[in-house]
């Protein structure tokens, strides 16, 4: 299990326990035993959601955490390249999706290549190597938002 997943499990689990205890106590005071049971279940669920969201918000990698966990397993990963080489490419993909998301990536390619020269921040990836990570970030966002590119 990755560090990111462990942080989220501990955050959600701890908050679920606290939420369940608080919910059960409040429910028990208001409605006796049935209230205790319902309050405990509701408090646990609410606590888990709040804990998970809090753990995500505290993650200093932000939305790059997912990619940091998987970049080495990707078919486009170049041996010898590290996260420091890939992070700027994923960041470009995530940031450019917001500004150019309606444009097919093939049409945005030239502008993204120029942007890569500006934002690469010491990355050793060439544009063709970085482009694959950018495309991957766009496709992940498309999937999560339910978009279909033409």
C-alpha positions as CSV (number, residue, x, y, z in Angstrom):
1,X,0.0,0.0,0.0
2,X,1.4,3.4,-0.9
3,X,2.0,6.2,1.5
4,X,-0.8,8.2,0.0
5,X,-3.3,5.3,0.5
6,X,-2.1,4.8,4.1
7,X,-2.6,8.5,4.9
8,X,-6.1,8.3,3.5
9,X,-6.9,5.1,5.3
10,X,-5.7,6.5,8.7
11,X,-7.4,9.8,8.1
12,X,-10.7,8.2,7.1
13,X,-10.5,5.5,9.8
14,X,-9.7,7.7,12.7
15,X,-12.4,10.2,11.7
16,X,-14.9,7.4,11.2
17,X,-14.2,6.2,14.8
18,X,-14.5,9.7,16.2
19,X,-17.7,10.4,14.1
20,X,-19.3,7.1,15.2
21,X,-18.6,7.8,18.9
22,X,-20.0,11.3,18.7
23,X,-22.9,10.3,16.5
24,X,-23.8,7.4,18.8
25,X,-23.6,9.6,21.9
26,X,-25.8,12.3,20.5
27,X,-28.2,9.8,19.1
28,X,-28.3,8.0,22.4
29,X,-29.1,11.2,24.3
30,X,-31.8,12.2,21.9
31,X,-33.5,8.9,21.2
32,X,-32.2,6.2,23.5
33,X,-30.9,2.8,22.1
34,X,-32.3,3.2,18.6
35,X,-30.9,6.7,18.4
36,X,-27.5,5.4,19.6
37,X,-27.4,2.8,16.7
38,X,-28.6,5.2,14.0
39,X,-26.3,8.0,15.3
40,X,-23.3,5.7,15.4
41,X,-23.8,4.5,11.8
42,X,-24.4,8.0,10.5
43,X,-21.5,9.5,12.5
44,X,-19.2,6.8,11.2
45,X,-20.1,7.4,7.6
46,X,-19.9,11.2,7.9
47,X,-16.6,10.9,9.8
48,X,-15.1,8.7,7.1
49,X,-16.0,11.1,4.4
50,X,-14.6,14.1,6.3
51,X,-11.4,12.2,7.2
52,X,-10.8,11.2,3.6
53,X,-11.3,14.7,2.4
54,X,-9.1,16.1,5.1
55,X,-6.3,13.6,4.2
56,X,-6.6,14.6,0.5
57,X,-6.4,18.3,1.4
58,X,-3.3,17.7,3.5
59,X,-1.5,15.7,0.8
60,X,1.3,18.1,-0.2
61,X,1.5,16.4,-3.6
62,X,-2.0,17.6,-4.5
63,X,-3.5,16.0,-7.5
64,X,-0.1,14.6,-8.6
65,X,-0.2,12.0,-5.9
66,X,-2.0,9.5,-8.1
67,X,0.6,9.9,-10.9
68,X,3.5,9.7,-8.5
69,X,2.3,6.2,-7.4
70,X,2.0,4.8,-11.0
71,X,4.4,6.6,-13.3
72,X,7.1,3.9,-13.2
73,X,4.6,1.2,-14.2
74,X,3.5,3.2,-17.3
75,X,4.5,1.8,-20.7
76,X,6.0,5.2,-21.6
77,X,8.3,5.3,-18.5
78,X,11.9,5.7,-19.5
79,X,14.4,3.8,-17.5
80,X,16.6,6.1,-15.4
81,X,14.0,8.8,-15.2
82,X,12.7,9.8,-11.8
83,X,9.6,11.4,-10.4
84,X,11.4,14.8,-10.7
85,X,11.5,14.2,-14.5
86,X,7.8,13.3,-14.8
87,X,6.2,15.6,-12.3
88,X,6.4,18.8,-14.5
89,X,4.9,16.8,-17.4
90,X,1.9,15.6,-15.4
91,X,1.5,19.1,-13.9
92,X,1.5,20.5,-17.5
93,X,-1.2,17.9,-18.4
94,X,-3.4,18.8,-15.4
95,X,-3.0,22.5,-15.8
96,X,-3.4,22.6,-19.6
97,X,-6.5,20.5,-19.4
98,X,-8.2,23.3,-17.6
99,X,-7.2,25.9,-20.2
100,X,-7.3,23.7,-23.4
101,X,-9.6,20.9,-22.3
102,X,-12.1,21.4,-25.1
103,X,-9.4,21.2,-27.7
104,X,-8.3,17.7,-28.9
105,X,-4.8,17.1,-27.6
106,X,-3.5,16.5,-31.1
107,X,-4.5,20.1,-32.0
108,X,-3.0,21.5,-28.7
109,X,0.3,19.6,-29.2
110,X,2.3,22.5,-30.7
111,X,1.3,24.9,-28.0
112,X,1.9,22.3,-25.3
113,X,5.4,21.6,-26.7
114,X,6.2,25.4,-26.4
115,X,4.8,25.4,-22.9
116,X,6.9,22.3,-22.0
117,X,10.1,24.3,-22.9
118,X,9.0,26.9,-20.4
119,X,7.7,24.7,-17.5
120,X,10.0,21.6,-17.6
121,X,11.9,22.8,-14.5
122,X,15.0,20.6,-14.9
123,X,13.2,17.6,-16.3
124,X,15.4,15.5,-18.5
125,X,12.4,14.3,-20.6
126,X,12.3,15.4,-24.2
127,X,9.0,16.7,-25.5
128,X,8.0,13.4,-27.2
129,X,8.6,11.6,-23.8
130,X,6.8,14.3,-21.7
131,X,3.9,14.4,-24.2
132,X,2.9,10.9,-23.3
133,X,2.6,11.8,-19.6
134,X,0.6,14.9,-20.6
135,X,-1.7,12.8,-22.8
136,X,-2.1,10.3,-19.9
137,X,-3.1,13.2,-17.5
138,X,-5.7,14.4,-20.1
139,X,-7.1,10.9,-20.5
140,X,-7.4,10.4,-16.7
141,X,-9.3,13.7,-16.4
142,X,-11.5,12.8,-19.4
143,X,-12.4,9.5,-17.6
144,X,-13.0,11.1,-14.2
145,X,-15.2,13.8,-15.8
146,X,-17.0,11.4,-18.2
147,X,-15.8,13.2,-21.3
148,X,-15.4,11.7,-24.8
149,X,-13.0,13.4,-27.2
150,X,-13.6,13.6,-30.9
